Amino acid sequence: MFDDDLPRKIKSGSVKNLEPMSLDDLKAYIDELAAEIERTKVEINRKSAHMNAASSLFKTPSE
């Protein structure tokens, strides 16, 4: 079996200890996470558009 045949494991970020963080630090952390979520959504949209474009090349025209 090749490595490509194995299911991919999603690498998750480390779990951050929120207890010692101040209110300002927590708010800044939320802003960072929101920015990362937005960046991820943009990448999902980019890859979806690429997949749709590629799959449209292989569709047969409707009659």
Jmol script that loads the backbone (N, CA, C; Angstrom):
load data "model"
ATOM      1  N   MET A   1       0.839  -1.172   0.000  1.00  0.00           N
ATOM      2  CA  MET A   1       0.000   0.000   0.000  1.00  0.00           C
ATOM      3  C   MET A   1       0.889   1.242   0.000  1.00  0.00           C
ATOM      4  N   PHE A   2       0.510   2.232  -0.773  1.00  0.00           N
ATOM      5  CA  PHE A   2       1.268   3.466  -0.861  1.00  0.00           C
ATOM      6  C   PHE A   2       0.728   4.489   0.133  1.00  0.00           C
ATOM      7  N   ASP A   3       1.560   5.445   0.488  1.00  0.00           N
ATOM      8  CA  ASP A   3       1.125   6.479   1.422  1.00  0.00           C
ATOM      9  C   ASP A   3      -0.061   7.265   0.875  1.00  0.00           C
ATOM     10  N   ASP A   4      -0.141   7.417  -0.453  1.00  0.00           N
ATOM     11  CA  ASP A   4      -1.237   8.157  -1.059  1.00  0.00           C
ATOM     12  C   ASP A   4      -2.578   7.461  -0.835  1.00  0.00           C
ATOM     13  N   ASP A   5      -2.546   6.172  -0.592  1.00  0.00           N
ATOM     14  CA  ASP A   5      -3.774   5.410  -0.379  1.00  0.00           C
ATOM     15  C   ASP A   5      -4.302   5.535   1.044  1.00  0.00           C
ATOM     16  N   LEU A   6      -3.461   6.015   1.953  1.00  0.00           N
ATOM     17  CA  LEU A   6      -3.874   6.131   3.341  1.00  0.00           C
ATOM     18  C   LEU A   6      -4.737   7.379   3.533  1.00  0.00           C
ATOM     19  N   PRO A   7      -5.697   7.318   4.462  1.00  0.00           N
ATOM     20  CA  PRO A   7      -6.487   8.524   4.720  1.00  0.00           C
ATOM     21  C   PRO A   7      -5.602   9.630   5.275  1.00  0.00           C
ATOM     22  N   ARG A   8      -5.897  10.850   4.882  1.00  0.00           N
ATOM     23  CA  ARG A   8      -5.110  11.980   5.354  1.00  0.00           C
ATOM     24  C   ARG A   8      -5.570  12.384   6.746  1.00  0.00           C
ATOM     25  N   LYS A   9      -4.608  12.687   7.583  1.00  0.00           N
ATOM     26  CA  LYS A   9      -4.919  13.210   8.908  1.00  0.00           C
ATOM     27  C   LYS A   9      -4.841  14.722   8.830  1.00  0.00           C
ATOM     28  N   ILE A  10      -5.855  15.364   9.365  1.00  0.00           N
ATOM     29  CA  ILE A  10      -5.856  16.823   9.383  1.00  0.00           C
ATOM     30  C   ILE A  10      -4.996  17.271  10.558  1.00  0.00           C
ATOM     31  N   LYS A  11      -4.044  18.115  10.253  1.00  0.00           N
ATOM     32  CA  LYS A  11      -3.176  18.629  11.305  1.00  0.00           C
ATOM     33  C   LYS A  11      -3.892  19.805  11.968  1.00  0.00           C
ATOM     34  N   SER A  12      -4.116  19.680  13.243  1.00  0.00           N
ATOM     35  CA  SER A  12      -4.759  20.786  13.946  1.00  0.00           C
ATOM     36  C   SER A  12      -3.707  21.568  14.703  1.00  0.00           C
ATOM     37  N   GLY A  13      -4.005  22.829  14.914  1.00  0.00           N
ATOM     38  CA  GLY A  13      -3.086  23.667  15.666  1.00  0.00           C
ATOM     39  C   GLY A  13      -3.049  23.235  17.121  1.00  0.00           C
ATOM     40  N   SER A  14      -2.093  23.743  17.802  1.00  0.00           N
ATOM     41  CA  SER A  14      -1.994  23.393  19.213  1.00  0.00           C
ATOM     42  C   SER A  14      -3.119  24.080  19.986  1.00  0.00           C
ATOM     43  N   VAL A  15      -3.556  23.450  21.026  1.00  0.00           N
ATOM     44  CA  VAL A  15      -4.605  24.012  21.868  1.00  0.00           C
ATOM     45  C   VAL A  15      -3.953  25.025  22.796  1.00  0.00           C
ATOM     46  N   LYS A  16      -4.483  26.221  22.758  1.00  0.00           N
ATOM     47  CA  LYS A  16      -3.894  27.302  23.530  1.00  0.00           C
ATOM     48  C   LYS A  16      -4.524  27.359  24.920  1.00  0.00           C
ATOM     49  N   ASN A  17      -3.707  27.553  25.927  1.00  0.00           N
ATOM     50  CA  ASN A  17      -4.206  27.730  27.286  1.00  0.00           C
ATOM     51  C   ASN A  17      -4.725  29.160  27.418  1.00  0.00           C
ATOM     52  N   LEU A  18      -6.025  29.303  27.590  1.00  0.00           N
ATOM     53  CA  LEU A  18      -6.653  30.620  27.636  1.00  0.00           C
ATOM     54  C   LEU A  18      -6.635  31.237  29.039  1.00  0.00           C
ATOM     55  N   GLU A  19      -6.441  30.424  30.045  1.00  0.00           N
ATOM     56  CA  GLU A  19      -6.524  30.881  31.432  1.00  0.00           C
ATOM     57  C   GLU A  19      -5.619  32.078  31.746  1.00  0.00           C
ATOM     58  N   PRO A  20      -4.346  32.052  31.386  1.00  0.00           N
ATOM     59  CA  PRO A  20      -3.480  33.174  31.775  1.00  0.00           C
ATOM     60  C   PRO A  20      -3.650  34.429  30.900  1.00  0.00           C
ATOM     61  N   MET A  21      -4.484  34.355  29.875  1.00  0.00           N
ATOM     62  CA  MET A  21      -4.612  35.473  28.943  1.00  0.00           C
ATOM     63  C   MET A  21      -5.531  36.557  29.506  1.00  0.00           C
ATOM     64  N   SER A  22      -5.143  37.807  29.282  1.00  0.00           N
ATOM     65  CA  SER A  22      -5.968  38.936  29.718  1.00  0.00           C
ATOM     66  C   SER A  22      -7.149  39.101  28.755  1.00  0.00           C
ATOM     67  N   LEU A  23      -8.078  39.972  29.119  1.00  0.00           N
ATOM     68  CA  LEU A  23      -9.215  40.235  28.238  1.00  0.00           C
ATOM     69  C   LEU A  23      -8.754  40.770  26.886  1.00  0.00           C
ATOM     70  N   ASP A  24      -7.793  41.674  26.903  1.00  0.00           N
ATOM     71  CA  ASP A  24      -7.276  42.220  25.641  1.00  0.00           C
ATOM     72  C   ASP A  24      -6.601  41.139  24.804  1.00  0.00           C
ATOM     73  N   ASP A  25      -5.856  40.259  25.479  1.00  0.00           N
ATOM     74  CA  ASP A  25      -5.210  39.154  24.768  1.00  0.00           C
ATOM     75  C   ASP A  25      -6.242  38.218  24.156  1.00  0.00           C
ATOM     76  N   LEU A  26      -7.306  37.935  24.907  1.00  0.00           N
ATOM     77  CA  LEU A  26      -8.356  37.050  24.394  1.00  0.00           C
ATOM     78  C   LEU A  26      -9.055  37.671  23.183  1.00  0.00           C
ATOM     79  N   LYS A  27      -9.322  38.960  23.256  1.00  0.00           N
ATOM     80  CA  LYS A  27      -9.959  39.642  22.120  1.00  0.00           C
ATOM     81  C   LYS A  27      -9.046  39.642  20.904  1.00  0.00           C
ATOM     82  N   ALA A  28      -7.777  39.864  21.124  1.00  0.00           N
ATOM     83  CA  ALA A  28      -6.817  39.822  20.016  1.00  0.00           C
ATOM     84  C   ALA A  28      -6.731  38.421  19.429  1.00  0.00           C
ATOM     85  N   TYR A  29      -6.793  37.408  20.285  1.00  0.00           N
ATOM     86  CA  TYR A  29      -6.755  36.020  19.842  1.00  0.00           C
ATOM     87  C   TYR A  29      -7.980  35.707  18.983  1.00  0.00           C
ATOM     88  N   ILE A  30      -9.142  36.199  19.393  1.00  0.00           N
ATOM     89  CA  ILE A  30     -10.357  36.012  18.591  1.00  0.00           C
ATOM     90  C   ILE A  30     -10.183  36.665  17.227  1.00  0.00           C
ATOM     91  N   ASP A  31      -9.609  37.856  17.195  1.00  0.00           N
ATOM     92  CA  ASP A  31      -9.378  38.534  15.909  1.00  0.00           C
ATOM     93  C   ASP A  31      -8.442  37.723  15.008  1.00  0.00           C
ATOM     94  N   GLU A  32      -7.409  37.145  15.617  1.00  0.00           N
ATOM     95  CA  GLU A  32      -6.483  36.301  14.853  1.00  0.00           C
ATOM     96  C   GLU A  32      -7.201  35.075  14.292  1.00  0.00           C
ATOM     97  N   LEU A  33      -8.033  34.449  15.128  1.00  0.00           N
ATOM     98  CA  LEU A  33      -8.769  33.268  14.677  1.00  0.00           C
ATOM     99  C   LEU A  33      -9.756  33.625  13.570  1.00  0.00           C
ATOM    100  N   ALA A  34     -10.433  34.753  13.708  1.00  0.00           N
ATOM    101  CA  ALA A  34     -11.383  35.190  12.680  1.00  0.00           C
ATOM    102  C   ALA A  34     -10.664  35.435  11.360  1.00  0.00           C
ATOM    103  N   ALA A  35      -9.481  36.042  11.421  1.00  0.00           N
ATOM    104  CA  ALA A  35      -8.700  36.274  10.208  1.00  0.00           C
ATOM    105  C   ALA A  35      -8.283  34.950   9.573  1.00  0.00           C
ATOM    106  N   GLU A  36      -7.920  33.984  10.399  1.00  0.00           N
ATOM    107  CA  GLU A  36      -7.525  32.671   9.881  1.00  0.00           C
ATOM    108  C   GLU A  36      -8.716  31.941   9.265  1.00  0.00           C
ATOM    109  N   ILE A  37      -9.888  32.076   9.876  1.00  0.00           N
ATOM    110  CA  ILE A  37     -11.099  31.476   9.317  1.00  0.00           C
ATOM    111  C   ILE A  37     -11.398  32.104   7.960  1.00  0.00           C
ATOM    112  N   GLU A  38     -11.295  33.402   7.863  1.00  0.00           N
ATOM    113  CA  GLU A  38     -11.555  34.086   6.588  1.00  0.00           C
ATOM    114  C   GLU A  38     -10.549  33.641   5.522  1.00  0.00           C
ATOM    115  N   ARG A  39      -9.293  33.537   5.904  1.00  0.00           N
ATOM    116  CA  ARG A  39      -8.254  33.081   4.966  1.00  0.00           C
ATOM    117  C   ARG A  39      -8.551  31.670   4.486  1.00  0.00           C
ATOM    118  N   THR A  40      -9.033  30.824   5.386  1.00  0.00           N
ATOM    119  CA  THR A  40      -9.376  29.450   5.043  1.00  0.00           C
ATOM    120  C   THR A  40     -10.568  29.409   4.093  1.00  0.00           C
ATOM    121  N   LYS A  41     -11.579  30.250   4.338  1.00  0.00           N
ATOM    122  CA  LYS A  41     -12.742  30.310   3.457  1.00  0.00           C
ATOM    123  C   LYS A  41     -12.353  30.754   2.048  1.00  0.00           C
ATOM    124  N   VAL A  42     -11.452  31.707   1.955  1.00  0.00           N
ATOM    125  CA  VAL A  42     -10.972  32.164   0.642  1.00  0.00           C
ATOM    126  C   VAL A  42     -10.290  31.018  -0.094  1.00  0.00           C
ATOM    127  N   GLU A  43      -9.486  30.248   0.617  1.00  0.00           N
ATOM    128  CA  GLU A  43      -8.788  29.114  -0.010  1.00  0.00           C
ATOM    129  C   GLU A  43      -9.772  28.032  -0.438  1.00  0.00           C
ATOM    130  N   ILE A  44     -10.796  27.778   0.387  1.00  0.00           N
ATOM    131  CA  ILE A  44     -11.828  26.809   0.012  1.00  0.00           C
ATOM    132  C   ILE A  44     -12.525  27.254  -1.262  1.00  0.00           C
ATOM    133  N   ASN A  45     -12.891  28.527  -1.332  1.00  0.00           N
ATOM    134  CA  ASN A  45     -13.555  29.052  -2.532  1.00  0.00           C
ATOM    135  C   ASN A  45     -12.653  28.949  -3.762  1.00  0.00           C
ATOM    136  N   ARG A  46     -11.368  29.245  -3.579  1.00  0.00           N
ATOM    137  CA  ARG A  46     -10.414  29.163  -4.696  1.00  0.00           C
ATOM    138  C   ARG A  46     -10.308  27.732  -5.199  1.00  0.00           C
ATOM    139  N   LYS A  47     -10.201  26.787  -4.280  1.00  0.00           N
ATOM    140  CA  LYS A  47     -10.068  25.384  -4.683  1.00  0.00           C
ATOM    141  C   LYS A  47     -11.368  24.851  -5.274  1.00  0.00           C
ATOM    142  N   SER A  48     -12.496  25.290  -4.740  1.00  0.00           N
ATOM    143  CA  SER A  48     -13.790  24.866  -5.293  1.00  0.00           C
ATOM    144  C   SER A  48     -13.952  25.364  -6.721  1.00  0.00           C
ATOM    145  N   ALA A  49     -13.583  26.608  -6.962  1.00  0.00           N
ATOM    146  CA  ALA A  49     -13.674  27.167  -8.306  1.00  0.00           C
ATOM    147  C   ALA A  49     -12.762  26.408  -9.267  1.00  0.00           C
ATOM    148  N   HIS A  50     -11.586  26.061  -8.795  1.00  0.00           N
ATOM    149  CA  HIS A  50     -10.647  25.305  -9.623  1.00  0.00           C
ATOM    150  C   HIS A  50     -11.214  23.924  -9.949  1.00  0.00           C
ATOM    151  N   MET A  51     -11.794  23.257  -8.947  1.00  0.00           N
ATOM    152  CA  MET A  51     -12.387  21.937  -9.174  1.00  0.00           C
ATOM    153  C   MET A  51     -13.563  22.018 -10.141  1.00  0.00           C
ATOM    154  N   ASN A  52     -14.408  23.034  -9.971  1.00  0.00           N
ATOM    155  CA  ASN A  52     -15.561  23.197 -10.856  1.00  0.00           C
ATOM    156  C   ASN A  52     -15.121  23.452 -12.294  1.00  0.00           C
ATOM    157  N   ALA A  53     -14.095  24.263 -12.459  1.00  0.00           N
ATOM    158  CA  ALA A  53     -13.579  24.540 -13.799  1.00  0.00           C
ATOM    159  C   ALA A  53     -13.019  23.275 -14.430  1.00  0.00           C
ATOM    160  N   ALA A  54     -12.300  22.494 -13.645  1.00  0.00           N
ATOM    161  CA  ALA A  54     -11.715  21.262 -14.174  1.00  0.00           C
ATOM    162  C   ALA A  54     -12.811  20.249 -14.516  1.00  0.00           C
ATOM    163  N   SER A  55     -13.810  20.118 -13.663  1.00  0.00           N
ATOM    164  CA  SER A  55     -14.835  19.124 -13.934  1.00  0.00           C
ATOM    165  C   SER A  55     -15.732  19.539 -15.102  1.00  0.00           C
ATOM    166  N   SER A  56     -15.854  20.847 -15.349  1.00  0.00           N
ATOM    167  CA  SER A  56     -16.667  21.283 -16.486  1.00  0.00           C
ATOM    168  C   SER A  56     -16.015  20.901 -17.822  1.00  0.00           C
ATOM    169  N   LEU A  57     -14.723  20.689 -17.828  1.00  0.00           N
ATOM    170  CA  LEU A  57     -14.042  20.268 -19.050  1.00  0.00           C
ATOM    171  C   LEU A  57     -14.442  18.859 -19.463  1.00  0.00           C
ATOM    172  N   PHE A  58     -14.874  18.053 -18.488  1.00  0.00           N
ATOM    173  CA  PHE A  58     -15.167  16.656 -18.763  1.00  0.00           C
ATOM    174  C   PHE A  58     -16.655  16.354 -18.863  1.00  0.00           C
ATOM    175  N   LYS A  59     -17.494  17.369 -18.741  1.00  0.00           N
ATOM    176  CA  LYS A  59     -18.929  17.168 -18.861  1.00  0.00           C
ATOM    177  C   LYS A  59     -19.312  17.140 -20.334  1.00  0.00           C
ATOM    178  N   THR A  60     -20.299  16.292 -20.656  1.00  0.00           N
ATOM    179  CA  THR A  60     -20.794  16.267 -22.028  1.00  0.00           C
ATOM    180  C   THR A  60     -21.875  17.317 -22.182  1.00  0.00           C
ATOM    181  N   PRO A  61     -21.930  17.976 -23.312  1.00  0.00           N
ATOM    182  CA  PRO A  61     -22.936  19.018 -23.509  1.00  0.00           C
ATOM    183  C   PRO A  61     -24.352  18.428 -23.460  1.00  0.00           C
ATOM    184  N   SER A  62     -25.263  19.165 -22.893  1.00  0.00           N
ATOM    185  CA  SER A  62     -26.673  18.734 -22.836  1.00  0.00           C
ATOM    186  C   SER A  62     -27.315  18.952 -24.193  1.00  0.00           C
ATOM    187  N   GLU A  63     -28.221  18.062 -24.520  1.00  0.00           N
ATOM    188  CA  GLU A  63     -28.906  18.203 -25.821  1.00  0.00           C
ATOM    189  C   GLU A  63     -30.333  18.562 -25.617  1.00  0.00           C
TER     190      GLU A  63
END
end "model"
wireframe off; spacefill off
backbone 0.3
color backbone group
